[in-house]
Every structure is written in structure tokens, then in C-alpha cells.
């Protein structure tokens, strides 16, 4: 029979004690790496996927040649990029497309959008007659609004001398009244930047 010293124990050592034991350099490295992950990496991931609240009056660039000015309550979604920019507010989503070369009359284009909405086999849209407007910089625009039982949508096409952009708002019907005027103001704030000559 082996006699153990009185301070010895045959119970297993808890993992936390084994990892933090002064003789356990590997355990210290694991703890340090975990701490660095929570201090450095996790906040970066959070910032990358979190919507960014916008300052009122802050212009948001959409691609290279278009910008808009969101009103209060709008946030920029992180997946926005050169192919489109998405803003959200109270469950509504507003997508702004980057500039493309102007092709024809905005009123004719919006009339085609209105027809597509009216002919949509999946949703019974009630489509309002298209209207025209002028942006704060004097560019021509046209828009159409449509509503179903659960949702509403509004499409704007704004055309400058060389460029045009399309903006699409989709919203739950419950927040439509609070969102529509802010979205209209954003469409009216569209500004085109002319390309620089070589």
C-alpha cells in the first residue's frame, strides 16, 4: 500500500484550474486568445453587420454619380455597395440604384412600371396614376405608388442630362403613412455628379 502525503488528493483537477495553472503556458495562451477575440474581433464583426444610423442632412453616395439625403430615422444597411444602396426605417426598405446612362423620358418609364405593377399575378396592387416631380436640383422625375392589403410600394425614376436612377420603396402598410413623405423627400434630394473629363 502506498501512503500518500496528507495534502494530496485523488480527485481530478478542474479544467479551469488546469488551464490557469502557472505551469500551463498553453492554457494561458488559450485564455489570452479568447480575450483578444472578444476585445478585437467580435466588435469588428458587429460593426460590419449592424445598420449605420445616419445623421440628418448627411448625403449618402450611391455608386459614383448619385447621392441622396435621408431624413430622420433612416439607417444604412451594411450590404449596400456599388450595385445598390439600401436604407431602412421602421420596417420599410428603400433601395437606390446607382446612376445609369439616361435612356428616355422618365414619365414613359414610370408608366411601364405602373403597368407591370397592375399586371403582377402574385399581388393585387391598387396602382395610383403616375405623377411627375422635379428634384431640388431641377432634374425631372416620375413616380408611381401601389398598395395591397399588407404592403405598399413606390417607385421613382429620376433623370438628369446624362444619368438616371431608380429608387424603390417597399413598406408594410402599417407604417406607410409615416414613411411615405420622408421617402418622397429623399427622392427629391437626388443629385447627379457629372463625370470628370480626361
Secondary structure, DSSP 8 states (H G I E B T S, - for coil): -----TT---S---HHHHHHSTT-HHHHHHHHHHHHIIIIIHHHHHHHHS-EE--TT-EEEETTTEEEE--TT-EE-TT--SSEEEEEETTEEEEEE--EE--S-HHHHHHHHHHHHHT-SSS--EE---EEEE-TTS-EEEEEEEE-SSEEEEEEEEE-SSEEEEEEEEEEGGGHHHHHHHHHHHHHT-EE------
